[in-house]
């Protein structure tokens, strides 16, 4: 009586070029899928984070905007860093959008 193999998994010899090719394809597809998941995760993070800031502004826990005319000291460095990150994320569709 023969043992049933896994459905959909091809049978290859362990050290053949077919096994190498199959392993290479599996790793390449998983790396591409992981990159897509990271990009979509970053989009979802910012899609949830920015509206939460607007809600906090409406509630009154943070200033809603329009009060500050200039940034000084560490706040300027934080603003430049955020601008750099959002500029880098523009390739993913998240970017510097004004209300």
Gaussian input, Z-matrix of N, CA and C with variables (Angstrom, degrees):
# hf/3-21g

backbone

0 1
 N
 C     1     B1
 C     2     B2     1     A1
 N     3     B3     2     A2     1     D1
 C     4     B4     3     A3     2     D2
 C     5     B5     4     A4     3     D3
 N     6     B6     5     A5     4     D4
 C     7     B7     6     A6     5     D5
 C     8     B8     7     A7     6     D6
 N     9     B9     8     A8     7     D7
 C    10    B10     9     A9     8     D8
 C    11    B11    10    A10     9     D9
 N    12    B12    11    A11    10    D10
 C    13    B13    12    A12    11    D11
 C    14    B14    13    A13    12    D12
 N    15    B15    14    A14    13    D13
 C    16    B16    15    A15    14    D14
 C    17    B17    16    A16    15    D15
 N    18    B18    17    A17    16    D16
 C    19    B19    18    A18    17    D17
 C    20    B20    19    A19    18    D18
 N    21    B21    20    A20    19    D19
 C    22    B22    21    A21    20    D20
 C    23    B23    22    A22    21    D21
 N    24    B24    23    A23    22    D22
 C    25    B25    24    A24    23    D23
 C    26    B26    25    A25    24    D24
 N    27    B27    26    A26    25    D25
 C    28    B28    27    A27    26    D26
 C    29    B29    28    A28    27    D27
 N    30    B30    29    A29    28    D28
 C    31    B31    30    A30    29    D29
 C    32    B32    31    A31    30    D30
 N    33    B33    32    A32    31    D31
 C    34    B34    33    A33    32    D32
 C    35    B35    34    A34    33    D33
 N    36    B36    35    A35    34    D34
 C    37    B37    36    A36    35    D35
 C    38    B38    37    A37    36    D36
 N    39    B39    38    A38    37    D37
 C    40    B40    39    A39    38    D38
 C    41    B41    40    A40    39    D39
 N    42    B42    41    A41    40    D40
 C    43    B43    42    A42    41    D41
 C    44    B44    43    A43    42    D42
 N    45    B45    44    A44    43    D43
 C    46    B46    45    A45    44    D44
 C    47    B47    46    A46    45    D45
 N    48    B48    47    A47    46    D46
 C    49    B49    48    A48    47    D47
 C    50    B50    49    A49    48    D48
 N    51    B51    50    A50    49    D49
 C    52    B52    51    A51    50    D50
 C    53    B53    52    A52    51    D51
 N    54    B54    53    A53    52    D52
 C    55    B55    54    A54    53    D53
 C    56    B56    55    A55    54    D54
 N    57    B57    56    A56    55    D55
 C    58    B58    57    A57    56    D56
 C    59    B59    58    A58    57    D57
 N    60    B60    59    A59    58    D58
 C    61    B61    60    A60    59    D59
 C    62    B62    61    A61    60    D60
 N    63    B63    62    A62    61    D61
 C    64    B64    63    A63    62    D62
 C    65    B65    64    A64    63    D63
 N    66    B66    65    A65    64    D64
 C    67    B67    66    A66    65    D65
 C    68    B68    67    A67    66    D66
 N    69    B69    68    A68    67    D67
 C    70    B70    69    A69    68    D68
 C    71    B71    70    A70    69    D69
 N    72    B72    71    A71    70    D70
 C    73    B73    72    A72    71    D71
 C    74    B74    73    A73    72    D72
 N    75    B75    74    A74    73    D73
 C    76    B76    75    A75    74    D74
 C    77    B77    76    A76    75    D75
 N    78    B78    77    A77    76    D76
 C    79    B79    78    A78    77    D77
 C    80    B80    79    A79    78    D78
 N    81    B81    80    A80    79    D79
 C    82    B82    81    A81    80    D80
 C    83    B83    82    A82    81    D81
 N    84    B84    83    A83    82    D82
 C    85    B85    84    A84    83    D83
 C    86    B86    85    A85    84    D84
 N    87    B87    86    A86    85    D85
 C    88    B88    87    A87    86    D86
 C    89    B89    88    A88    87    D87
 N    90    B90    89    A89    88    D88
 C    91    B91    90    A90    89    D89
 C    92    B92    91    A91    90    D90
 N    93    B93    92    A92    91    D91
 C    94    B94    93    A93    92    D92
 C    95    B95    94    A94    93    D93
 N    96    B96    95    A95    94    D94
 C    97    B97    96    A96    95    D95
 C    98    B98    97    A97    96    D96
 N    99    B99    98    A98    97    D97
 C   100   B100    99    A99    98    D98
 C   101   B101   100   A100    99    D99
 N   102   B102   101   A101   100   D100
 C   103   B103   102   A102   101   D101
 C   104   B104   103   A103   102   D102
 N   105   B105   104   A104   103   D103
 C   106   B106   105   A105   104   D104
 C   107   B107   106   A106   105   D105
 N   108   B108   107   A107   106   D106
 C   109   B109   108   A108   107   D107
 C   110   B110   109   A109   108   D108
 N   111   B111   110   A110   109   D109
 C   112   B112   111   A111   110   D110
 C   113   B113   112   A112   111   D111
 N   114   B114   113   A113   112   D112
 C   115   B115   114   A114   113   D113
 C   116   B116   115   A115   114   D114
 N   117   B117   116   A116   115   D115
 C   118   B118   117   A117   116   D116
 C   119   B119   118   A118   117   D117
 N   120   B120   119   A119   118   D118
 C   121   B121   120   A120   119   D119
 C   122   B122   121   A121   120   D120
 N   123   B123   122   A122   121   D121
 C   124   B124   123   A123   122   D122
 C   125   B125   124   A124   123   D123
 N   126   B126   125   A125   124   D124
 C   127   B127   126   A126   125   D125
 C   128   B128   127   A127   126   D126
 N   129   B129   128   A128   127   D127
 C   130   B130   129   A129   128   D128
 C   131   B131   130   A130   129   D129
 N   132   B132   131   A131   130   D130
 C   133   B133   132   A132   131   D131
 C   134   B134   133   A133   132   D132
 N   135   B135   134   A134   133   D133
 C   136   B136   135   A135   134   D134
 C   137   B137   136   A136   135   D135
 N   138   B138   137   A137   136   D136
 C   139   B139   138   A138   137   D137
 C   140   B140   139   A139   138   D138
 N   141   B141   140   A140   139   D139
 C   142   B142   141   A141   140   D140
 C   143   B143   142   A142   141   D141
 N   144   B144   143   A143   142   D142
 C   145   B145   144   A144   143   D143
 C   146   B146   145   A145   144   D144
 N   147   B147   146   A146   145   D145
 C   148   B148   147   A147   146   D146
 C   149   B149   148   A148   147   D147
 N   150   B150   149   A149   148   D148
 C   151   B151   150   A150   149   D149
 C   152   B152   151   A151   150   D150
 N   153   B153   152   A152   151   D151
 C   154   B154   153   A153   152   D152
 C   155   B155   154   A154   153   D153
 N   156   B156   155   A155   154   D154
 C   157   B157   156   A156   155   D155
 C   158   B158   157   A157   156   D156
 N   159   B159   158   A158   157   D157
 C   160   B160   159   A159   158   D158
 C   161   B161   160   A160   159   D159
 N   162   B162   161   A161   160   D160
 C   163   B163   162   A162   161   D161
 C   164   B164   163   A163   162   D162
 N   165   B165   164   A164   163   D163
 C   166   B166   165   A165   164   D164
 C   167   B167   166   A166   165   D165
 N   168   B168   167   A167   166   D166
 C   169   B169   168   A168   167   D167
 C   170   B170   169   A169   168   D168
 N   171   B171   170   A170   169   D169
 C   172   B172   171   A171   170   D170
 C   173   B173   172   A172   171   D171
 N   174   B174   173   A173   172   D172
 C   175   B175   174   A174   173   D173
 C   176   B176   175   A175   174   D174
 N   177   B177   176   A176   175   D175
 C   178   B178   177   A177   176   D176
 C   179   B179   178   A178   177   D177
 N   180   B180   179   A179   178   D178
 C   181   B181   180   A180   179   D179
 C   182   B182   181   A181   180   D180
 N   183   B183   182   A182   181   D181
 C   184   B184   183   A183   182   D182
 C   185   B185   184   A184   183   D183
 N   186   B186   185   A185   184   D184
 C   187   B187   186   A186   185   D185
 C   188   B188   187   A187   186   D186
 N   189   B189   188   A188   187   D187
 C   190   B190   189   A189   188   D188
 C   191   B191   190   A190   189   D189
 N   192   B192   191   A191   190   D190
 C   193   B193   192   A192   191   D191
 C   194   B194   193   A193   192   D192
 N   195   B195   194   A194   193   D193
 C   196   B196   195   A195   194   D194
 C   197   B197   196   A196   195   D195
 N   198   B198   197   A197   196   D196
 C   199   B199   198   A198   197   D197
 C   200   B200   199   A199   198   D198
 N   201   B201   200   A200   199   D199
 C   202   B202   201   A201   200   D200
 C   203   B203   202   A202   201   D201
 N   204   B204   203   A203   202   D202
 C   205   B205   204   A204   203   D203
 C   206   B206   205   A205   204   D204
 N   207   B207   206   A206   205   D205
 C   208   B208   207   A207   206   D206
 C   209   B209   208   A208   207   D207
 N   210   B210   209   A209   208   D208
 C   211   B211   210   A210   209   D209
 C   212   B212   211   A211   210   D210
 N   213   B213   212   A212   211   D211
 C   214   B214   213   A213   212   D212
 C   215   B215   214   A214   213   D213
 N   216   B216   215   A215   214   D214
 C   217   B217   216   A216   215   D215
 C   218   B218   217   A217   216   D216
 N   219   B219   218   A218   217   D217
 C   220   B220   219   A219   218   D218
 C   221   B221   220   A220   219   D219
 N   222   B222   221   A221   220   D220
 C   223   B223   222   A222   221   D221
 C   224   B224   223   A223   222   D222
 N   225   B225   224   A224   223   D223
 C   226   B226   225   A225   224   D224
 C   227   B227   226   A226   225   D225
 N   228   B228   227   A227   226   D226
 C   229   B229   228   A228   227   D227
 C   230   B230   229   A229   228   D228
 N   231   B231   230   A230   229   D229
 C   232   B232   231   A231   230   D230
 C   233   B233   232   A232   231   D231
 N   234   B234   233   A233   232   D232
 C   235   B235   234   A234   233   D233
 C   236   B236   235   A235   234   D234
 N   237   B237   236   A236   235   D235
 C   238   B238   237   A237   236   D236
 C   239   B239   238   A238   237   D237
 N   240   B240   239   A239   238   D238
 C   241   B241   240   A240   239   D239
 C   242   B242   241   A241   240   D240
 N   243   B243   242   A242   241   D241
 C   244   B244   243   A243   242   D242
 C   245   B245   244   A244   243   D243
 N   246   B246   245   A245   244   D244
 C   247   B247   246   A246   245   D245
 C   248   B248   247   A247   246   D246
 N   249   B249   248   A248   247   D247
 C   250   B250   249   A249   248   D248
 C   251   B251   250   A250   249   D249
 N   252   B252   251   A251   250   D250
 C   253   B253   252   A252   251   D251
 C   254   B254   253   A253   252   D252
 N   255   B255   254   A254   253   D253
 C   256   B256   255   A255   254   D254
 C   257   B257   256   A256   255   D255
 N   258   B258   257   A257   256   D256
 C   259   B259   258   A258   257   D257
 C   260   B260   259   A259   258   D258
 N   261   B261   260   A260   259   D259
 C   262   B262   261   A261   260   D260
 C   263   B263   262   A262   261   D261
 N   264   B264   263   A263   262   D262
 C   265   B265   264   A264   263   D263
 C   266   B266   265   A265   264   D264
 N   267   B267   266   A266   265   D265
 C   268   B268   267   A267   266   D266
 C   269   B269   268   A268   267   D267
 N   270   B270   269   A269   268   D268
 C   271   B271   270   A270   269   D269
 C   272   B272   271   A271   270   D270
 N   273   B273   272   A272   271   D271
 C   274   B274   273   A273   272   D272
 C   275   B275   274   A274   273   D273
 N   276   B276   275   A275   274   D274
 C   277   B277   276   A276   275   D275
 C   278   B278   277   A277   276   D276
 N   279   B279   278   A278   277   D277
 C   280   B280   279   A279   278   D278
 C   281   B281   280   A280   279   D279
 N   282   B282   281   A281   280   D280
 C   283   B283   282   A282   281   D281
 C   284   B284   283   A283   282   D282
 N   285   B285   284   A284   283   D283
 C   286   B286   285   A285   284   D284
 C   287   B287   286   A286   285   D285
 N   288   B288   287   A287   286   D286
 C   289   B289   288   A288   287   D287
 C   290   B290   289   A289   288   D288
 N   291   B291   290   A290   289   D289
 C   292   B292   291   A291   290   D290
 C   293   B293   292   A292   291   D291
 N   294   B294   293   A293   292   D292
 C   295   B295   294   A294   293   D293
 C   296   B296   295   A295   294   D294

   B1=1.4319
   B2=1.5327
   B3=1.3431
   B4=1.4652
   B5=1.5240
   B6=1.3021
   B7=1.4470
   B8=1.5266
   B9=1.3095
   B10=1.4633
   B11=1.5232
   B12=1.3165
   B13=1.4602
   B14=1.5187
   B15=1.3147
   B16=1.4548
   B17=1.5208
   B18=1.2835
   B19=1.4551
   B20=1.5273
   B21=1.3095
   B22=1.4457
   B23=1.5147
   B24=1.3145
   B25=1.4601
   B26=1.5307
   B27=1.3240
   B28=1.4709
   B29=1.5245
   B30=1.3184
   B31=1.4567
   B32=1.5266
   B33=1.3456
   B34=1.4572
   B35=1.5201
   B36=1.3403
   B37=1.4645
   B38=1.5118
   B39=1.3290
   B40=1.4633
   B41=1.5316
   B42=1.3256
   B43=1.4655
   B44=1.5109
   B45=1.3168
   B46=1.4622
   B47=1.5272
   B48=1.3237
   B49=1.4514
   B50=1.5211
   B51=1.3393
   B52=1.4583
   B53=1.5350
   B54=1.3421
   B55=1.4656
   B56=1.5266
   B57=1.3311
   B58=1.4650
   B59=1.5196
   B60=1.3037
   B61=1.4533
   B62=1.5211
   B63=1.3199
   B64=1.4577
   B65=1.5346
   B66=1.3238
   B67=1.4632
   B68=1.5136
   B69=1.3262
   B70=1.4581
   B71=1.5209
   B72=1.3172
   B73=1.4646
   B74=1.5327
   B75=1.3291
   B76=1.4635
   B77=1.5240
   B78=1.3313
   B79=1.4688
   B80=1.5295
   B81=1.3259
   B82=1.4691
   B83=1.5203
   B84=1.3149
   B85=1.4642
   B86=1.5218
   B87=1.3231
   B88=1.4635
   B89=1.5286
   B90=1.3334
   B91=1.4599
   B92=1.5291
   B93=1.3207
   B94=1.4690
   B95=1.5206
   B96=1.3130
   B97=1.4583
   B98=1.5210
   B99=1.3139
   B100=1.4558
   B101=1.5314
   B102=1.3224
   B103=1.4610
   B104=1.5189
   B105=1.3216
   B106=1.4600
   B107=1.5214
   B108=1.3303
   B109=1.4652
   B110=1.5291
   B111=1.3213
   B112=1.4675
   B113=1.5278
   B114=1.3204
   B115=1.4625
   B116=1.5224
   B117=1.3191
   B118=1.4586
   B119=1.5197
   B120=1.3318
   B121=1.4600
   B122=1.5106
   B123=1.3256
   B124=1.4701
   B125=1.5256
   B126=1.3263
   B127=1.4568
   B128=1.5255
   B129=1.3244
   B130=1.4591
   B131=1.5161
   B132=1.3296
   B133=1.4644
   B134=1.5207
   B135=1.3122
   B136=1.4528
   B137=1.5239
   B138=1.3217
   B139=1.4623
   B140=1.5292
   B141=1.3197
   B142=1.4623
   B143=1.5239
   B144=1.3174
   B145=1.4651
   B146=1.5282
   B147=1.3067
   B148=1.4577
   B149=1.5279
   B150=1.3315
   B151=1.4701
   B152=1.5241
   B153=1.3216
   B154=1.4606
   B155=1.5277
   B156=1.3308
   B157=1.4618
   B158=1.5264
   B159=1.3203
   B160=1.4569
   B161=1.5235
   B162=1.3225
   B163=1.4678
   B164=1.5239
   B165=1.3313
   B166=1.4625
   B167=1.5227
   B168=1.3111
   B169=1.4565
   B170=1.5134
   B171=1.3210
   B172=1.4630
   B173=1.5263
   B174=1.3359
   B175=1.4618
   B176=1.5194
   B177=1.3251
   B178=1.4488
   B179=1.5137
   B180=1.3227
   B181=1.4641
   B182=1.5209
   B183=1.3332
   B184=1.4661
   B185=1.5250
   B186=1.3106
   B187=1.4716
   B188=1.5244
   B189=1.3202
   B190=1.4583
   B191=1.5130
   B192=1.3218
   B193=1.4530
   B194=1.5152
   B195=1.3087
   B196=1.4425
   B197=1.5177
   B198=1.3209
   B199=1.4585
   B200=1.5241
   B201=1.3051
   B202=1.4623
   B203=1.5279
   B204=1.3184
   B205=1.4584
   B206=1.5173
   B207=1.3336
   B208=1.4577
   B209=1.5233
   B210=1.3098
   B211=1.4646
   B212=1.5206
   B213=1.3206
   B214=1.4557
   B215=1.5165
   B216=1.3098
   B217=1.4623
   B218=1.5078
   B219=1.3457
   B220=1.4693
   B221=1.5199
   B222=1.3470
   B223=1.4613
   B224=1.5239
   B225=1.3176
   B226=1.4633
   B227=1.5214
   B228=1.3394
   B229=1.4667
   B230=1.5317
   B231=1.3260
   B232=1.4692
   B233=1.5277
   B234=1.3357
   B235=1.4620
   B236=1.5268
   B237=1.3254
   B238=1.4706
   B239=1.5237
   B240=1.3309
   B241=1.4694
   B242=1.5273
   B243=1.3211
   B244=1.4709
   B245=1.5259
   B246=1.3156
   B247=1.4509
   B248=1.5317
   B249=1.3200
   B250=1.4616
   B251=1.5283
   B252=1.3368
   B253=1.4766
   B254=1.5233
   B255=1.3311
   B256=1.4644
   B257=1.5293
   B258=1.3123
   B259=1.4565
   B260=1.5191
   B261=1.3368
   B262=1.4669
   B263=1.5224
   B264=1.3326
   B265=1.4624
   B266=1.5201
   B267=1.3179
   B268=1.4690
   B269=1.5271
   B270=1.3240
   B271=1.4613
   B272=1.5240
   B273=1.3500
   B274=1.4572
   B275=1.5231
   B276=1.3197
   B277=1.4540
   B278=1.5143
   B279=1.3320
   B280=1.4601
   B281=1.5144
   B282=1.3166
   B283=1.4437
   B284=1.5063
   B285=1.3032
   B286=1.4533
   B287=1.5313
   B288=1.3197
   B289=1.4485
   B290=1.5217
   B291=1.3064
   B292=1.4551
   B293=1.5258
   B294=1.3206
   B295=1.4840
   B296=1.5103
   A1=108.61
   A2=117.50
   A3=122.25
   A4=110.47
   A5=113.23
   A6=119.77
   A7=108.98
   A8=116.17
   A9=120.03
   A10=109.45
   A11=116.15
   A12=120.96
   A13=110.80
   A14=115.96
   A15=120.66
   A16=109.80
   A17=116.60
   A18=121.59
   A19=109.05
   A20=117.05
   A21=121.77
   A22=114.56
   A23=119.28
   A24=121.77
   A25=107.95
   A26=117.02
   A27=118.33
   A28=111.33
   A29=115.83
   A30=121.35
   A31=108.28
   A32=115.91
   A33=121.39
   A34=108.93
   A35=115.36
   A36=119.71
   A37=109.07
   A38=119.31
   A39=121.37
   A40=114.40
   A41=120.57
   A42=121.62
   A43=112.32
   A44=118.23
   A45=120.96
   A46=110.28
   A47=116.27
   A48=119.63
   A49=110.95
   A50=117.16
   A51=119.68
   A52=110.81
   A53=116.23
   A54=119.99
   A55=110.21
   A56=116.52
   A57=119.82
   A58=110.69
   A59=117.47
   A60=121.48
   A61=111.45
   A62=117.39
   A63=120.96
   A64=110.75
   A65=116.84
   A66=120.41
   A67=112.03
   A68=116.51
   A69=120.83
   A70=111.34
   A71=116.75
   A72=120.96
   A73=110.28
   A74=116.85
   A75=120.17
   A76=110.93
   A77=117.60
   A78=120.97
   A79=110.66
   A80=118.51
   A81=121.04
   A82=111.35
   A83=117.08
   A84=120.12
   A85=110.70
   A86=117.73
   A87=119.58
   A88=111.49
   A89=118.70
   A90=121.19
   A91=110.59
   A92=116.86
   A93=119.67
   A94=110.89
   A95=117.06
   A96=120.99
   A97=111.08
   A98=117.32
   A99=120.68
   A100=110.85
   A101=117.61
   A102=120.60
   A103=112.18
   A104=116.63
   A105=120.50
   A106=110.30
   A107=117.43
   A108=120.76
   A109=111.36
   A110=118.04
   A111=120.94
   A112=110.24
   A113=116.94
   A114=120.36
   A115=111.08
   A116=117.13
   A117=119.76
   A118=111.24
   A119=117.82
   A120=120.60
   A121=111.89
   A122=117.23
   A123=120.58
   A124=110.17
   A125=117.13
   A126=119.82
   A127=111.26
   A128=116.73
   A129=119.75
   A130=111.57
   A131=117.17
   A132=120.33
   A133=110.23
   A134=117.13
   A135=120.00
   A136=111.63
   A137=117.17
   A138=119.37
   A139=110.96
   A140=117.92
   A141=121.11
   A142=111.78
   A143=118.53
   A144=121.99
   A145=112.20
   A146=117.84
   A147=120.35
   A148=113.44
   A149=120.05
   A150=117.87
   A151=113.25
   A152=117.86
   A153=118.90
   A154=110.82
   A155=118.07
   A156=120.15
   A157=111.27
   A158=117.28
   A159=120.09
   A160=111.04
   A161=117.22
   A162=120.82
   A163=110.28
   A164=116.88
   A165=119.41
   A166=111.15
   A167=117.69
   A168=120.19
   A169=112.50
   A170=116.99
   A171=120.63
   A172=110.47
   A173=116.60
   A174=121.25
   A175=110.81
   A176=117.04
   A177=120.49
   A178=114.14
   A179=118.22
   A180=120.79
   A181=111.92
   A182=116.93
   A183=121.12
   A184=107.32
   A185=118.08
   A186=119.13
   A187=110.95
   A188=115.96
   A189=120.49
   A190=112.36
   A191=118.72
   A192=120.61
   A193=111.49
   A194=115.03
   A195=120.78
   A196=114.19
   A197=118.10
   A198=119.83
   A199=112.46
   A200=117.37
   A201=121.14
   A202=109.93
   A203=115.36
   A204=120.05
   A205=112.22
   A206=117.72
   A207=121.77
   A208=108.90
   A209=115.86
   A210=121.60
   A211=108.71
   A212=116.18
   A213=120.68
   A214=109.25
   A215=114.39
   A216=121.37
   A217=113.29
   A218=116.65
   A219=120.15
   A220=113.13
   A221=117.98
   A222=119.37
   A223=111.30
   A224=116.81
   A225=119.98
   A226=110.47
   A227=117.57
   A228=121.32
   A229=110.82
   A230=116.82
   A231=120.47
   A232=110.18
   A233=117.19
   A234=120.67
   A235=111.37
   A236=116.94
   A237=120.23
   A238=110.20
   A239=117.10
   A240=120.63
   A241=111.09
   A242=117.42
   A243=120.65
   A244=110.87
   A245=117.07
   A246=121.14
   A247=110.88
   A248=116.74
   A249=120.57
   A250=111.19
   A251=116.93
   A252=120.78
   A253=110.22
   A254=117.34
   A255=119.49
   A256=111.29
   A257=117.68
   A258=120.15
   A259=111.96
   A260=116.55
   A261=119.69
   A262=111.19
   A263=117.38
   A264=120.64
   A265=113.07
   A266=117.84
   A267=119.70
   A268=111.69
   A269=117.71
   A270=119.88
   A271=111.32
   A272=117.32
   A273=121.47
   A274=112.58
   A275=117.04
   A276=119.90
   A277=113.03
   A278=118.10
   A279=121.41
   A280=105.28
   A281=117.26
   A282=115.58
   A283=114.18
   A284=114.54
   A285=122.87
   A286=109.36
   A287=115.10
   A288=119.51
   A289=108.93
   A290=116.99
   A291=121.26
   A292=108.90
   A293=116.36
   A294=118.08
   A295=111.98
   D1=131.86
   D2=-178.19
   D3=-89.22
   D4=147.37
   D5=177.29
   D6=-81.99
   D7=137.44
   D8=-179.89
   D9=-76.63
   D10=134.38
   D11=178.05
   D12=-86.25
   D13=176.28
   D14=177.39
   D15=-72.33
   D16=139.03
   D17=-178.01
   D18=-75.31
   D19=129.17
   D20=177.14
   D21=86.45
   D22=-3.11
   D23=-179.79
   D24=-103.19
   D25=119.81
   D26=-179.32
   D27=-71.01
   D28=150.38
   D29=178.48
   D30=-94.55
   D31=120.79
   D32=179.33
   D33=-133.66
   D34=155.84
   D35=174.82
   D36=-73.42
   D37=147.47
   D38=-172.19
   D39=-61.25
   D40=-37.87
   D41=-174.71
   D42=-111.85
   D43=31.22
   D44=179.50
   D45=-95.24
   D46=166.06
   D47=178.61
   D48=-68.93
   D49=-25.59
   D50=176.82
   D51=-66.66
   D52=-38.58
   D53=178.15
   D54=-66.49
   D55=-41.01
   D56=177.06
   D57=-62.30
   D58=-45.60
   D59=-179.70
   D60=-63.72
   D61=-42.00
   D62=178.43
   D63=-63.25
   D64=-43.37
   D65=177.92
   D66=-64.41
   D67=-40.52
   D68=178.74
   D69=-62.73
   D70=-43.51
   D71=-179.96
   D72=-64.87
   D73=-41.69
   D74=179.43
   D75=-62.68
   D76=-44.10
   D77=-179.96
   D78=-67.73
   D79=-40.65
   D80=-179.89
   D81=-65.03
   D82=-42.53
   D83=179.32
   D84=-66.74
   D85=-41.34
   D86=-179.94
   D87=-68.07
   D88=-35.03
   D89=177.26
   D90=-66.59
   D91=-41.70
   D92=177.89
   D93=-65.63
   D94=-40.76
   D95=178.75
   D96=-65.31
   D97=-38.26
   D98=178.41
   D99=-65.93
   D100=-39.16
   D101=176.54
   D102=-62.82
   D103=-41.03
   D104=177.93
   D105=-65.41
   D106=-41.42
   D107=179.47
   D108=-64.21
   D109=-38.76
   D110=178.02
   D111=-65.49
   D112=-42.74
   D113=179.98
   D114=-64.11
   D115=-44.52
   D116=179.46
   D117=-69.18
   D118=-33.56
   D119=176.47
   D120=-64.66
   D121=-39.94
   D122=177.49
   D123=-65.25
   D124=-40.12
   D125=177.65
   D126=-62.50
   D127=-44.24
   D128=-179.57
   D129=-66.91
   D130=-34.82
   D131=178.40
   D132=-62.11
   D133=-48.39
   D134=-179.44
   D135=-72.02
   D136=-29.39
   D137=177.34
   D138=-68.29
   D139=-26.03
   D140=177.20
   D141=-92.88
   D142=-30.23
   D143=-174.08
   D144=-76.19
   D145=-45.79
   D146=-176.64
   D147=-65.22
   D148=-44.09
   D149=175.45
   D150=-63.29
   D151=-29.41
   D152=177.10
   D153=-65.86
   D154=-33.43
   D155=174.68
   D156=-65.91
   D157=-38.12
   D158=177.50
   D159=-65.01
   D160=-39.98
   D161=178.06
   D162=-64.47
   D163=-42.24
   D164=177.49
   D165=-63.20
   D166=-33.91
   D167=175.77
   D168=-68.35
   D169=-37.75
   D170=178.76
   D171=-67.66
   D172=-41.83
   D173=-179.40
   D174=-67.53
   D175=-29.98
   D176=177.63
   D177=106.02
   D178=10.83
   D179=-179.54
   D180=-80.47
   D181=-25.32
   D182=175.30
   D183=-131.53
   D184=155.51
   D185=178.73
   D186=-61.75
   D187=137.46
   D188=-176.43
   D189=-74.75
   D190=-18.88
   D191=178.53
   D192=123.78
   D193=159.08
   D194=178.34
   D195=90.44
   D196=-5.73
   D197=-178.96
   D198=-88.03
   D199=-34.79
   D200=-175.37
   D201=-93.62
   D202=129.63
   D203=177.04
   D204=-99.94
   D205=-19.56
   D206=179.60
   D207=-152.30
   D208=153.33
   D209=176.57
   D210=-107.35
   D211=138.38
   D212=179.87
   D213=-126.48
   D214=151.39
   D215=172.66
   D216=66.38
   D217=-135.46
   D218=-175.34
   D219=-67.63
   D220=-24.05
   D221=179.07
   D222=-65.74
   D223=-33.47
   D224=176.80
   D225=-66.55
   D226=-41.56
   D227=178.65
   D228=-64.63
   D229=-39.18
   D230=177.82
   D231=-65.34
   D232=-40.94
   D233=179.23
   D234=-65.02
   D235=-39.87
   D236=178.24
   D237=-65.50
   D238=-41.52
   D239=178.98
   D240=-64.11
   D241=-43.27
   D242=178.21
   D243=-64.53
   D244=-39.55
   D245=177.80
   D246=-63.23
   D247=-39.48
   D248=177.84
   D249=-64.81
   D250=-44.58
   D251=-179.25
   D252=-64.66
   D253=-45.91
   D254=179.88
   D255=-66.46
   D256=-34.01
   D257=175.61
   D258=-65.47
   D259=-37.23
   D260=177.16
   D261=-69.71
   D262=-31.28
   D263=-179.86
   D264=-80.71
   D265=-3.74
   D266=179.09
   D267=-63.69
   D268=-24.81
   D269=178.10
   D270=-69.61
   D271=-20.00
   D272=179.16
   D273=-95.81
   D274=-3.60
   D275=-179.62
   D276=102.04
   D277=-4.66
   D278=174.87
   D279=-101.89
   D280=131.89
   D281=-175.80
   D282=-158.85
   D283=-157.78
   D284=-174.52
   D285=-91.80
   D286=79.31
   D287=-178.10
   D288=-99.45
   D289=132.03
   D290=177.52
   D291=-92.62
   D292=146.89
   D293=178.86
   D294=-73.01

